[in-house]
Amino acid sequence: MEVKIPAAKYYWGWSQAIFLKAVHEKYLGASESDKTKYFNYIKTAMDVNYDKANGRTPNDIVSGLGIAFLAQQTKEEKYKQKALSIYADYLHIIKTKNGGVSHRANIAQLWDDTIYMLAMYFFEMYKLTGDTKYLDDFMQQYNIHKEKLADKKTGFWVHGWNAEDREYDDSCCMVGWDKNPERKNHEFWGRGNGWIMMTIADALTTIPKTSPYWHELKLDLIKMTSNLPALQNKETGHWYQLPIHPNDSLNYQESSCTAMFGYAILQGLKLHILSPKIFTPVVNKAYLGLRKYSIRKEGSKYLVPTRICIGTCIGDRDYYYHRKIVEGNDFGIGVFSMFAQAYETGVVNN
């Protein structure tokens, strides 16, 4: 808030939106005396982007959570109208034939990232309006994406599926990642699955338990997290860039997915969905491991998260293994903060 992403320099996009979501969580958990600084951050960040705020892609939509939040808190009509205009943009996004919202603007493709980006906005719109259409839209997209991307055996999701039989070079993905009969890649990327697990965890705290959606999501969280204890590095508490290959010499321990998995597990414990006997040691190891192995001090005031895989598109196994490792970036700070806050405000003891 002070150095990395001052509110006046907030950029309307997915990466800084993850940091914005962490500030939003800080607001919700703050004492009354501290709420003002978090509220003011969100308000300034949204006000400087008010004219450019849009929902033309999933990566644009996610920042809309801040606009919807301000509409709830201030009751100002301008924020509500802008939040609704983002939804109007959403309705015109390119879709696949099965109704899935495309992650890319120039070709119809389903990516697991999309689910988190849509969900954070939809959940705030549901809180703002009480209209269950936003939960219906979320579940429609969740199930469409799940049908194409989820592995039935493990519950893990592959990164993407191309709905079109044509090649498209976006200067980020590995060219040819979709050149197979299923037109999808076949790797379970750590942060990609982190997006899904965090989404499910937040959905379970937003959607009423009386909704049939709640039970479906509960079962999915149980299935996805069931693989994690065995795949966790027992010494560091971390999971890997490609979680199902912990013994591959080219694989590396990755901190953002570790924070995301930890967050989802912790929420599952708080909701009494996951077994405390199995998962309490796992989440404690993840939290303590991140603090010990993936945070460095910067001066006397700041902590900087490390071991973060840079923003990543779609490829094969070698592509993920060779993605650059960075530190202190906005989405990395965001997921670290969300996990830490959830853990430190409700520590689970062995």
matplotlib code that plots the C-alpha trace (Angstrom):
import matplotlib.pyplot as plt

x = [0.0, 2.8, 5.6, 4.7, 1.2, 0.2, -3.6, -3.1, -1.1, -3.4, -3.7, -6.9, -6.0, -5.8, -2.5, -3.0, -6.6, -5.3, -3.6, -6.8, -8.6, -6.1, -6.7, -10.4, -9.9, -7.8, -10.7, -13.2, -11.0, -9.8, -10.8, -13.0, -10.0, -8.0, -10.8, -10.4, -7.0, -8.1, -11.3, -9.5, -7.0, -9.8, -11.7, -8.7, -7.7, -11.2, -11.7, -8.5, -9.7, -13.4, -13.5, -11.4, -13.2, -14.6, -15.4, -14.3, -12.2, -12.1, -8.8, -10.6, -13.6, -11.8, -10.9, -14.7, -14.8, -13.6, -16.3, -19.0, -17.5, -17.7, -21.3, -22.1, -20.3, -21.1, -24.6, -23.5, -25.4, -22.3, -20.5, -23.6, -24.0, -20.4, -20.6, -23.6, -21.8, -19.0, -21.7, -23.1, -19.6, -19.3, -22.4, -20.7, -17.4, -16.7, -17.9, -17.2, -20.0, -20.7, -21.2, -17.9, -16.4, -13.2, -10.1, -8.6, -10.3, -9.2, -9.9, -12.3, -10.3, -11.2, -8.5, -8.7, -7.6, -10.9, -12.9, -11.2, -11.4, -15.1, -16.0, -14.5, -16.6, -19.7, -19.6, -19.4, -22.3, -24.3, -23.5, -24.4, -27.7, -28.8, -29.6, -28.8, -28.3, -24.7, -24.3, -26.0, -23.6, -20.7, -21.8, -22.6, -19.1, -17.6, -19.3, -18.6, -14.9, -14.8, -16.3, -13.4, -10.5, -11.0, -9.4, -11.9, -9.4, -7.5, -9.9, -7.0, -7.5, -5.4, -4.6, -6.5, -8.6, -8.8, -12.4, -11.1, -9.2, -6.7, -3.4, -3.1, 0.2, -0.4, 3.4, 3.0, 1.7, 3.9, 2.9, 1.3, 0.2, -3.3, -2.1, -3.6, -6.9, -8.4, -7.0, -5.9, -2.7, -2.1, -0.3, -1.7, -0.1, 0.2, -1.1, -3.8, -5.2, -4.7, -7.1, -9.7, -9.2, -9.3, -12.5, -14.2, -13.2, -14.6, -17.7, -18.4, -18.3, -20.5, -23.2, -25.9, -25.5, -29.1, -28.2, -27.5, -24.4, -22.9, -22.9, -21.4, -18.6, -17.9, -17.4, -15.0, -12.9, -12.7, -11.6, -9.0, -7.4, -7.2, -4.2, -2.2, -0.9, 1.1, 2.4, 3.7, 7.4, 7.6, 10.6, 9.6, 5.8, 5.8, 4.1, 5.6, 5.3, 3.7, 2.4, 2.1, 5.8, 7.5, 10.4, 11.2, 14.7, 13.5, 10.5, 10.7, 9.0, 6.6, 5.3, 2.2, 0.5, 1.6, -0.2, -3.3, -3.5, -3.0, -5.8, -8.2, -7.3, -7.7, -11.1, -12.1, -11.0, -12.9, -16.0, -15.6, -15.3, -11.8, -10.4, -8.4, -6.3, -5.1, -5.0, -4.1, -0.4, -0.5, -1.7, 0.6, 3.6, 2.6, 2.3, 5.5, 7.3, 6.4, 7.6, 10.9, 11.8, 9.9, 10.0, 12.9, 13.2, 13.6, 14.9, 13.2, 9.6, 8.8, 8.7, 9.0, 7.6, 10.0, 9.9, 7.0, 6.4, 6.0, 2.7, 2.3, 0.3, -0.1, 2.5, 3.9, 5.8, 9.1, 7.4, 6.3, 9.6, 11.4, 9.1, 11.0, 11.0, 10.4, 9.8, 7.6, 5.1, 1.6, -0.3, 2.3, 1.9, -1.9, -2.1, 0.5, -1.5, -4.8, -3.4, -1.6, -4.6, -6.9, -4.3, -3.4, -7.0, -7.9, -4.8, -5.5, -3.6, -2.3]
y = [0.0, 2.4, 1.4, -1.3, -0.3, 3.1, 3.5, 6.5, 4.2, 1.3, -0.4, -1.9, -5.5, -9.0, -8.9, -5.8, -6.9, -9.8, -7.3, -5.3, -8.4, -8.8, -5.1, -5.8, -8.8, -6.6, -4.2, -6.9, -8.2, -4.8, -3.0, 0.0, 2.3, 0.6, 0.2, 3.7, 3.2, 0.1, 1.7, 4.8, 2.7, 0.9, 4.1, 5.9, 3.0, 2.7, 6.5, 6.9, 4.0, 4.9, 6.0, 3.1, 0.4, -2.3, -6.0, -6.7, -9.8, -11.9, -10.2, -6.8, -8.0, -9.0, -5.4, -4.7, -6.3, -2.9, -1.0, -3.4, -3.1, 0.7, 0.5, -1.6, 0.7, 4.1, 3.5, 6.0, 5.4, 6.1, 3.1, 0.9, 2.0, 1.4, -2.1, -2.9, -1.6, -4.1, -6.9, -5.5, -5.8, -9.4, -10.4, -9.5, -11.4, -14.0, -17.5, -21.0, -23.1, -24.7, -21.2, -20.8, -17.3, -17.0, -16.0, -14.4, -11.6, -12.8, -16.6, -18.7, -20.5, -21.7, -21.1, -22.1, -18.5, -17.2, -18.8, -16.8, -13.6, -13.8, -15.2, -12.3, -9.8, -12.0, -12.6, -8.9, -8.2, -10.8, -9.1, -5.7, -6.7, -9.9, -11.1, -14.8, -14.5, -13.7, -17.0, -18.7, -17.1, -18.2, -21.8, -21.9, -20.9, -23.0, -26.1, -25.4, -24.9, -27.9, -30.1, -29.3, -28.8, -31.0, -34.4, -36.9, -39.0, -36.3, -33.4, -31.2, -28.9, -28.5, -25.0, -24.5, -25.7, -24.2, -24.3, -23.3, -25.4, -22.7, -21.6, -18.3, -16.9, -14.6, -14.1, -15.7, -19.3, -22.0, -22.2, -25.5, -26.3, -27.3, -29.5, -32.8, -34.5, -32.9, -29.4, -28.8, -29.0, -31.8, -30.3, -29.5, -26.1, -25.2, -21.6, -22.6, -25.1, -22.5, -20.2, -22.9, -23.9, -20.3, -19.7, -22.7, -21.7, -18.2, -19.6, -21.7, -18.6, -16.6, -19.0, -19.9, -23.5, -24.1, -23.8, -27.0, -25.3, -25.4, -29.1, -29.6, -27.2, -28.8, -32.1, -30.5, -28.9, -32.3, -34.0, -31.4, -31.0, -34.8, -35.0, -32.2, -33.8, -36.4, -33.9, -31.4, -31.1, -32.3, -30.1, -26.8, -27.1, -26.0, -27.4, -27.5, -25.6, -28.8, -30.4, -34.0, -34.2, -33.4, -35.7, -34.3, -32.7, -29.8, -29.0, -26.3, -25.3, -22.4, -20.1, -18.5, -21.9, -22.9, -19.8, -20.5, -24.2, -23.2, -20.6, -23.1, -25.8, -23.4, -22.3, -26.0, -26.5, -23.5, -24.7, -28.2, -29.7, -31.1, -33.4, -31.5, -34.6, -34.7, -31.1, -29.1, -30.2, -29.6, -26.0, -25.2, -26.5, -24.4, -21.2, -21.7, -22.9, -19.7, -17.6, -19.5, -20.2, -17.7, -14.4, -12.0, -8.8, -5.4, -2.9, -2.7, -2.2, -4.7, -8.4, -9.5, -12.8, -14.8, -18.0, -16.7, -18.0, -15.0, -14.5, -17.6, -18.7, -22.2, -24.8, -28.2, -29.5, -28.0, -24.6, -24.5, -25.7, -22.8, -20.0, -17.2, -17.0, -13.5, -11.9, -9.1, -8.9, -7.7, -11.0, -12.8, -10.2, -10.6, -14.3, -14.3, -11.6, -13.4, -16.7, -15.0, -13.0, -16.0, -18.1, -15.4, -14.6, -18.2, -20.3, -24.0, -25.9, -29.4]
z = [0.0, 0.8, -1.6, -4.1, -5.2, -3.9, -4.5, -6.8, -9.1, -9.1, -12.5, -13.7, -14.3, -12.7, -11.0, -8.9, -8.3, -6.2, -4.1, -4.0, -2.8, 0.0, 1.1, 1.0, 3.3, 5.6, 5.8, 6.7, 9.5, 10.8, 14.0, 13.5, 14.0, 11.2, 8.7, 7.4, 5.9, 4.0, 2.9, 1.7, -0.3, -2.1, -2.8, -4.2, -6.3, -7.8, -8.2, -10.3, -12.5, -12.6, -16.2, -17.5, -15.3, -17.5, -17.8, -21.3, -20.2, -17.0, -16.2, -16.3, -14.4, -11.2, -10.3, -10.3, -6.9, -5.6, -7.3, -6.0, -2.5, -2.6, -3.9, -0.8, 1.7, 0.4, -1.2, -3.9, -7.1, -9.3, -7.9, -8.3, -11.9, -12.7, -11.1, -13.3, -16.4, -15.7, -15.7, -19.0, -20.5, -19.1, -21.0, -24.3, -23.8, -26.4, -25.4, -26.4, -28.0, -24.6, -23.1, -21.4, -21.0, -22.9, -21.1, -24.2, -26.2, -29.7, -29.5, -27.5, -24.8, -21.3, -18.6, -15.0, -14.0, -15.3, -12.5, -9.7, -11.7, -12.3, -8.9, -6.9, -8.8, -8.8, -5.0, -4.3, -6.7, -4.8, -1.6, -3.1, -4.7, -3.0, -6.5, -6.9, -10.6, -9.8, -8.0, -10.9, -13.3, -11.2, -11.0, -14.7, -15.5, -12.8, -14.1, -17.8, -17.0, -14.7, -17.4, -19.8, -17.4, -14.3, -14.0, -12.8, -10.8, -8.9, -9.1, -10.2, -13.2, -16.3, -17.2, -20.5, -23.4, -26.9, -28.2, -31.7, -34.1, -35.0, -33.8, -31.9, -30.7, -27.7, -27.1, -23.7, -24.1, -25.6, -29.3, -30.0, -26.4, -27.8, -30.7, -29.4, -29.9, -26.8, -27.6, -24.0, -22.1, -19.6, -16.7, -13.3, -12.6, -9.0, -9.0, -11.5, -9.1, -6.3, -8.1, -8.1, -4.5, -3.3, -5.3, -3.8, -0.3, -0.8, -2.5, 0.6, 2.8, 0.4, -0.9, 1.6, 3.0, 1.9, -1.7, -3.7, -5.0, -1.5, -1.3, -4.7, -4.0, -0.6, -2.3, -4.8, -2.1, -0.3, -3.5, -4.5, -1.1, -0.5, -2.7, -1.0, 2.2, 0.3, -2.1, 0.4, 1.1, 4.7, 5.6, 4.1, 4.0, 0.4, -2.7, -6.2, -9.4, -10.8, -7.6, -8.7, -9.6, -6.3, -7.1, -10.5, -10.5, -12.7, -10.5, -7.9, -4.7, -5.4, -2.7, -4.3, -4.8, -1.3, 0.2, -1.9, -1.0, 2.6, 2.4, 1.0, 3.5, 6.4, 5.2, 4.9, 8.5, 9.7, 8.0, 9.5, 6.0, 6.3, 8.9, 11.6, 12.3, 8.7, 7.7, 10.8, 10.6, 6.8, 7.1, 10.0, 8.0, 5.1, 7.1, 9.1, 6.0, 4.1, 6.9, 7.2, 3.6, 1.3, 3.0, 3.3, 5.3, 3.6, 6.1, 9.4, 8.1, 5.4, 4.6, 1.0, -0.3, -2.5, -4.7, -6.7, -10.2, -12.6, -14.4, -16.5, -19.5, -20.9, -22.0, -21.5, -18.5, -19.5, -20.0, -16.4, -15.1, -16.8, -15.8, -14.0, -10.2, -8.8, -5.5, -4.0, -6.9, -6.4, -6.7, -4.6, -1.8, -2.2, -1.7, 1.1, 2.9, 2.5, 3.8, 6.7, 7.8, 7.7, 9.7, 12.2, 13.0, 13.6, 14.2, 14.1, 16.7, 16.4]

ax = plt.figure().add_subplot(projection="3d")
ax.plot(x, y, z, "-o")
ax.set_aspect("equal")
plt.show()
